[in-house]
């Protein structure tokens, strides 16, 4: 690792762009809309933020919906919530680590960030299920 890389590692707390550049990562993910995003792109960072915010919005809607239903409807909402939380666990853990200034390895951050498409798909399916209930 050269001195420039060491300086970047020590000065940047969290950045998907720097993460990918430092790791030499050329990996891509495919968003639900078909866009192929490189992990080292600004577009990926924007996408990651959008997925995280949408997932939080749907999780909040689930919580409020649980207050309004009983019986099998309530159980269905709990199952939807479990599936959503499981699908987005790594993305939420990444956000929590950033919030808490907790160090993660570059590989770990890249792995966690790469789960965003699965979280996005589950979030959209959960929103659609909520609309039906």
C-alpha positions in Angstrom: 0.0 0.0 0.0 1.6 3.3 -1.0 1.7 6.4 1.2 -1.2 8.1 -0.7 -3.4 5.0 0.0 -2.5 5.1 3.7 -3.3 8.8 3.9 -6.7 8.1 2.3 -7.5 5.3 4.7 -6.7 7.4 7.7 -8.6 10.5 6.6 -11.8 9.1 5.1 -14.2 7.7 7.7 -16.6 6.2 5.3 -17.0 6.4 1.5 -18.2 3.8 -0.9 -16.3 5.5 -3.6 -13.0 5.5 -1.7 -13.7 1.9 -0.5 -13.9 0.7 -4.0 -10.9 2.7 -5.2 -8.7 1.6 -2.3 -9.7 -2.0 -2.8 -9.2 -1.8 -6.5 -12.7 -3.1 -6.9 -14.3 -3.1 -10.3 -17.3 -5.1 -9.2 -20.8 -4.0 -10.3 -24.3 -4.5 -9.0 -27.5 -4.3 -10.9 -30.3 -2.1 -9.5 -34.0 -3.0 -9.9 -34.3 -0.4 -12.7 -31.6 -2.3 -14.7 -28.8 0.1 -14.1 -25.4 -1.5 -13.7 -23.5 0.5 -11.0 -19.8 0.1 -10.2 -19.0 0.0 -6.5 -16.5 2.8 -7.0 -19.0 5.2 -8.6 -20.8 8.2 -7.1 -24.0 6.8 -8.6 -23.6 3.7 -6.4 -23.2 5.8 -3.3 -26.4 7.7 -4.2 -28.2 4.4 -4.9 -27.1 3.0 -1.6 -28.5 6.0 0.3 -31.8 5.7 -1.6 -32.2 2.0 -0.8 -31.4 2.6 2.8 -33.9 5.5 3.1 -36.7 3.6 1.2 -36.1 0.5 3.4 -36.5 2.7 6.5 -39.7 4.2 5.1 -41.2 0.8 4.5 -40.1 -0.5 7.9 -41.9 2.5 9.5 -45.0 1.9 7.5 -45.0 -1.7 8.7 -44.7 -0.6 12.3 -47.7 1.7 11.9 -49.7 -0.9 10.1 -49.1 -3.4 12.9 -51.0 -1.0 15.2 -54.1 -1.2 13.0 -54.6 -4.9 12.5 -55.2 -8.0 14.5 -55.1 -11.8 14.0 -53.7 -13.2 10.8 -53.1 -9.8 9.3 -50.9 -8.9 12.2 -49.0 -12.2 11.8 -48.5 -11.5 8.1 -47.1 -8.0 8.9 -44.6 -9.6 11.4 -43.5 -12.0 8.8 -43.0 -9.2 6.2 -41.0 -7.3 8.8 -38.8 -10.3 9.5 -38.1 -10.8 5.8 -37.3 -7.1 5.3 -35.0 -6.9 8.3 -33.1 -10.1 7.2 -32.7 -8.8 3.6 -31.5 -5.4 4.8 -29.4 -6.5 7.8 -26.0 -5.9 6.2 -27.1 -2.5 4.8 -28.4 -1.5 8.3 -25.2 -2.8 9.9 -23.1 -0.7 7.5 -25.1 2.4 8.3 -24.8 1.7 12.1 -21.1 1.3 11.8 -20.8 4.6 10.0 -23.0 6.3 12.6 -21.0 4.9 15.5 -17.6 5.5 13.8 -16.9 1.8 14.1 -14.1 0.6 11.9 -14.9 -2.1 9.4 -12.4 -3.7 6.9 -12.6 -2.7 3.3 -13.7 -6.2 2.3 -16.4 -6.2 4.9 -17.8 -2.8 3.8 -17.8 -3.9 0.2 -19.6 -7.1 1.0 -22.2 -5.3 3.1 -22.7 -2.6 0.4 -23.1 -5.2 -2.3 -26.3 -6.5 -0.6 -28.2 -3.4 -1.5 -29.9 -4.9 -4.6 -31.4 -7.7 -2.5 -32.6 -5.2 0.1 -34.1 -3.0 -2.7 -36.0 -5.9 -4.2 -37.4 -7.0 -0.7 -38.3 -3.4 0.1 -40.3 -3.0 -3.0 -42.0 -6.4 -2.5 -42.8 -5.5 1.1 -44.3 -2.1 0.0 -46.5 -3.9 -2.6 -47.7 -6.4 0.0 -48.5 -3.5 2.4 -50.6 -1.9 -0.3 -52.6 -5.0 -0.6 -53.2 -5.5 3.1 
